[in-house]
Every structure is written in C-alpha cells, then in structure tokens.
Amino acid sequence: MRTTRWDGTLTALSSIAHGGETRGTITLLRRELVSTPSGDLVHVPIVSGNTLRGRLRRVGEELLRDAVGYEGLLHPAAAHALRGGGSLAKTGHEPLSGSRLQQLRELVPQIGVFGAAGGGTIINGALDVGKVVPHLSETSHITGVTTTRSAFTGTQLEAYTRQDDADGHDFAGVITPAETGAELIFDETGRPEPVLRGTNQMLFHIETFPAGTVFSTWLRLRRPSPLEMAFFLDVLHTFHADGRLGGRVGIGHGQVRAELTVDSPTAQETLPDWRGVVEQNHDEILTALQGLA
C-alpha cells in the first residue's frame, strides 16, 4: 500500500506533564530552541514525538496481546520489545536477519508498524511520528495558528504534596526502629516504641500545559502492508476513544482529544481482519517472537 499521512490536533482535556529539567522540587516541561520569524531563538515547551509514539505503541501492544493471547508466554526481552521498543544487547545466537526477520515483520503487525530492538538487531518500523507542538505565539509560523498565548504564559505550576506518615499512630504496626533509624524510648508500661525524628510533608511542583491547550502533530505510515494498515487503523481508533499523552497519567494528567485527518481514506474493504489473521497464526507468531530474546 502507498504511504499514508494524518495531520491534525490534540486538545488537552486535562493538564499535560512532560518532564524535562528538574530544579530542586520543581520539574519543568521539556523545552527546545525555536527560531522565530524575526530570527530570535527562544526556548519553547514541546512534547517529543517519542512520547506520542510510545503511547501509540502501548495501545498497539495491548491490542495484539488480547488478539494473540500471549500473556505469560513470552521471554521478557520479547515482551519489552513489543511494549517498550526493546534494547539492543548481545545475543548468544545468530542475530535476527534474513528470512527470520522478514517472517517476524509479516506475522506481527506491531513490529511492522512500530519496529523494535531485539535479537541483536534494530528493526525499523513503518511509522513516523511528528513532535507535538503547542499553539503558542512563538510557534504560530510552524502550526499556522495565530494566538496571543506565549511560551511564558502558556504553562502553569501545579503543586503536590507527599505526606510522610511515619509518625502516624496507625503506621507503627508496619515499621520497625531498624527500618526507620529511629531511636527507642519506653512507654509507661516499659514497652519500647519508636520515636521518628524529622518527619514532615513535602511540597513539590510540576510545570504543565493547562487543560484546553491545543497541539499540532502528524503521523506517517510508510508503505504498510494491508495487515499493518488494518492494525494501525485500530490503534488510532482506540487512541481517539481514549487518548493519553505525557507522564503522570495515573493521577489524572494527559487526557487528550485527538482530531486527525487522513490525506486519503483507505478503502476498508481492501483491508483484512487483522485479529483473525494473528489468531490463525498464533503458534507461528509465538515462535517468531522467540527471535527477539
């Protein structure tokens, strides 16, 4: 199939955290230099394409896991390659290449789309992902959107607390003086009890993009097979239904609404049922994935 491109926006439904530099108890957003139309270089908070790609990869891995049913059946290195991209490490057998590599790409759409590192080989995927650029005055010549919001007014600091409960009356049953470094005193009955010194509540801040911030981005799938295209369309459908971006999603950050438009819609009738295909090739897929270990 020919190369297909999606362009559009992501709108923050909750604040977006994307860790960059940490100064004391403040974690700042990732920034990079942008040249303005006047030629000035300014630091602008921009979400990396790697973050969006990683989120889409995890969506794809969950879809593949449910379809193939490989839960608990994979070598950890293979599981990491599917979900996190893997890592290039020495292998005790011949590096994955030739017909074995080609078979892996043809059988596993997750590998064909996102690529991976495993089996002593870096496997290139078909997907290219653009950076996620916020609509700010400093990026208006890039996004094509005019706004008065600047890199200095378009972010916020959110405060969080981390409570040290070690001095709580209900915490003594799960700690010991040896674990806390506490000194011992004795109560009125002569029983020892720990006294914890210096316990407190810690305040820290995270710089975020506020809810409502709009970002521009793009995706490009380079000459995918029909199986890869069918799989990736399902990944995009899932991401549209429940989009996440950036870090700290477990505490409410990172909800996004995706509005991406394809340059030329693919005829759905030309695409296979990718779930049916991978279910049918279950045993071959498990065998091929062993090559990533």
C-alpha positions in Angstrom: 0.0 0.0 0.0 1.1 3.6 -0.5 2.3 5.9 2.2 -0.5 7.5 4.2 -0.3 10.6 6.3 -2.5 12.0 9.1 -2.5 15.7 10.2 -4.4 17.3 13.0 -4.6 18.4 16.6 -4.6 17.0 20.1 -6.5 19.0 22.7 -5.7 18.6 26.4 -8.7 17.5 28.4 -6.6 17.5 31.5 -3.2 19.2 32.1 -0.2 17.7 30.2 3.0 16.8 32.1 6.2 16.0 30.1 9.2 16.0 32.3 12.3 17.9 31.4 14.8 19.6 33.7 14.3 19.3 37.5 15.3 22.2 39.7 15.0 21.4 43.3 11.4 20.3 43.9 10.2 21.8 40.6 10.0 19.6 37.4 9.9 21.8 34.3 8.5 20.8 30.9 10.8 19.6 28.2 12.0 22.6 26.1 13.8 23.1 22.8 15.0 26.1 20.8 12.7 27.5 18.2 13.7 30.2 15.7 11.1 32.9 15.5 10.2 34.7 12.2 12.4 37.6 13.4 15.3 35.2 13.8 15.4 35.1 17.6 16.0 31.8 19.3 13.6 31.1 22.2 13.1 28.0 24.4 9.6 26.6 23.8 8.0 23.7 25.7 7.3 21.0 23.1 6.2 17.4 23.6 8.5 15.0 21.9 7.3 12.7 19.1 8.8 9.8 21.0 6.2 10.4 23.7 3.3 10.2 21.3 4.9 7.2 19.5 5.4 5.4 22.8 1.7 5.9 23.8 0.5 4.5 20.4 3.0 1.6 20.8 1.5 0.7 24.1 -2.0 0.8 22.7 -0.9 -1.5 19.9 0.8 -3.9 22.2 -2.4 -4.3 24.3 -4.5 -4.9 21.2 -2.0 -7.5 19.9 -1.8 -9.2 23.4 -5.6 -9.6 23.5 -5.8 -10.9 20.0 -2.9 -13.4 20.2 -3.2 -14.3 23.9 0.5 -14.4 24.6 0.1 -13.3 28.3 2.8 -15.0 30.3 4.2 -16.9 27.3 6.9 -14.6 26.1 10.5 -14.1 27.1 10.9 -10.8 29.0 13.1 -9.4 26.2 10.4 -10.1 23.6 7.7 -8.6 25.8 9.8 -5.5 26.3 10.5 -5.2 22.6 6.7 -5.3 21.8 5.7 -2.8 24.6 8.6 -0.5 25.1 10.7 -0.9 21.9 13.3 -3.2 23.5 17.0 -2.6 23.7 20.0 -3.6 21.6 22.0 -6.2 23.5 24.4 -9.0 22.8 22.8 -12.3 22.0 24.1 -15.8 22.4 22.8 -16.9 19.0 22.8 -15.5 15.4 21.3 -12.0 15.2 17.8 -11.8 13.7 18.1 -11.3 10.0 17.1 -12.5 6.6 14.0 -14.7 6.2 13.5 -14.9 10.0 13.3 -11.1 10.2 11.0 -10.9 7.2 8.7 -13.5 8.7 8.6 -11.7 12.0 7.6 -8.4 10.3 4.9 -10.2 8.2 3.4 -12.1 11.1 3.4 -9.4 13.8 1.9 -6.0 12.7 3.1 -4.4 16.0 6.7 -5.0 14.8 6.0 -3.9 11.3 4.4 -0.7 12.4 6.5 0.4 15.4 9.7 -1.6 14.9 11.8 -2.8 17.8 15.2 -3.7 19.1 15.8 -7.3 19.9 17.7 -10.4 18.8 20.8 -8.4 18.3 19.0 -6.3 15.6 17.3 -2.9 15.2 14.1 -3.4 13.3 12.8 -0.3 11.6 9.0 0.3 11.7 6.8 1.9 9.1 5.5 4.7 11.4 6.9 8.2 11.6 5.6 10.5 14.3 5.8 14.3 14.4 6.5 16.3 17.5 3.5 17.6 19.4 3.8 21.4 19.1 1.6 23.6 21.3 -0.3 26.6 19.7 1.8 29.5 21.1 2.8 32.8 19.6 6.4 31.5 19.2 5.2 28.5 17.1 2.5 30.3 15.1 4.7 30.2 11.9 5.0 26.4 12.4 1.4 25.5 13.3 -0.3 28.2 11.2 -2.4 29.2 14.2 -2.3 32.8 15.5 -2.6 33.2 19.3 -1.6 35.7 22.0 -0.6 32.9 24.3 3.2 32.7 24.7 5.7 30.2 26.0 5.8 32.2 29.2 2.1 32.5 29.8 1.0 29.1 28.3 2.1 26.9 31.1 1.4 26.5 34.8 2.9 25.1 38.0 0.8 22.5 39.8 1.6 21.8 43.5 1.5 18.4 45.0 2.3 17.1 48.5 3.9 13.9 49.6 3.0 13.0 53.1 5.4 11.2 55.4 3.1 9.1 57.5 5.8 7.5 59.6 4.7 9.4 62.7 1.1 8.5 62.3 -0.5 6.5 65.2 -1.7 3.9 62.7 1.7 3.4 61.0 3.6 1.8 63.8 2.4 -1.7 63.0 4.2 -1.7 59.6 7.6 -0.2 60.5 10.3 -1.1 62.9 13.0 1.1 64.5 15.7 -0.7 62.5 13.9 0.2 59.2 13.5 3.9 60.1 16.7 4.6 62.0 14.5 5.7 64.9 15.8 5.7 68.5 14.0 3.7 71.2 12.2 5.1 74.2 9.9 3.2 76.6 6.3 3.9 77.4 4.7 3.9 80.8 4.3 0.1 80.7 8.0 -0.4 79.9 7.4 -1.4 76.3 9.8 0.0 73.6 8.3 2.3 71.0 10.0 4.1 68.1 10.3 7.8 68.0 10.8 9.2 64.5 12.7 12.4 64.1 12.2 15.0 61.3 9.1 13.6 59.7 7.3 16.1 57.5 5.1 16.8 54.5 7.0 17.5 51.3 5.7 20.1 48.7 6.8 19.8 45.1 5.7 21.4 41.8 5.2 20.2 38.2 5.1 22.5 35.2 2.3 21.5 32.9 0.3 22.6 29.9 -3.1 23.6 31.1 -6.3 21.8 30.1 -7.6 23.2 26.9 -4.1 23.6 25.3 -4.2 22.7 21.6 -1.2 21.0 19.9 -0.5 20.3 16.2 1.1 17.0 15.1 1.2 14.5 12.3 1.7 10.7 11.6 3.0 9.0 8.5 2.8 5.3 7.8 5.3 4.4 5.0 4.1 1.8 2.5 2.4 -0.5 5.0 1.2 -4.0 4.2 -2.6 -4.4 4.3 -2.3 -6.2 7.7 -0.2 -3.3 9.1 -2.7 -0.7 7.9 -5.6 -2.6 9.3 -3.8 -2.9 12.6 -2.7 0.7 12.8 -6.2 2.0 12.0 -7.5 0.0 15.0 -4.7 1.6 17.1 -5.8 5.1 16.0 -9.4 4.2 16.7 -8.5 3.2 20.3 -6.4 6.3 20.8 -9.2 8.5 19.5 -11.6 6.9 22.0 -9.2 7.2 25.0 -6.2 9.4 24.2 -3.3 9.8 26.6 -0.2 11.8 26.3 2.8 12.5 28.5 3.5 11.4 32.0 1.7 11.1 35.3 -1.5 9.7 33.6 -2.1 7.6 36.8 -3.0 10.8 38.7 -5.2 12.4 36.0 -2.7 14.1 33.7 -2.5 13.6 30.0 -6.1 13.1 28.7 -6.4 14.3 25.1 -8.9 14.5 22.4 -7.4 13.6 19.0 -8.7 15.1 15.8 -6.5 13.7 13.0 -7.5 13.8 9.3 -6.0 11.3 6.8 -4.8 12.6 3.5 -6.7 9.9 1.5 -9.1 7.5 3.2 -8.2 3.8 2.7 -10.9 1.6 1.3 -11.9 -0.5 4.2 -13.0 -3.5 2.1 -9.4 -3.9 0.9 -8.1 -4.5 4.4 -8.0 -7.9 6.2 -9.4 -8.7 9.6 -6.1 -8.4 11.4 -7.3 -10.1 14.5 -8.5 -13.1 12.6 -5.1 -13.3 10.8 -3.0 -13.2 14.0 -5.3 -15.6 15.8 -4.9 -18.0 12.9 -1.1 -17.6 13.1 -0.9 -17.9 16.8 1.8 -20.6 17.0 3.9 -19.1 14.2 3.8 -15.7 16.0 5.0 -17.2 19.3 7.8 -19.0 17.5 8.9 -15.9 15.6 8.8 -13.7 18.7 11.4 -16.0 20.4 13.9 -14.5 18.0 13.7 -11.2 19.9 15.1 -12.7 23.0 
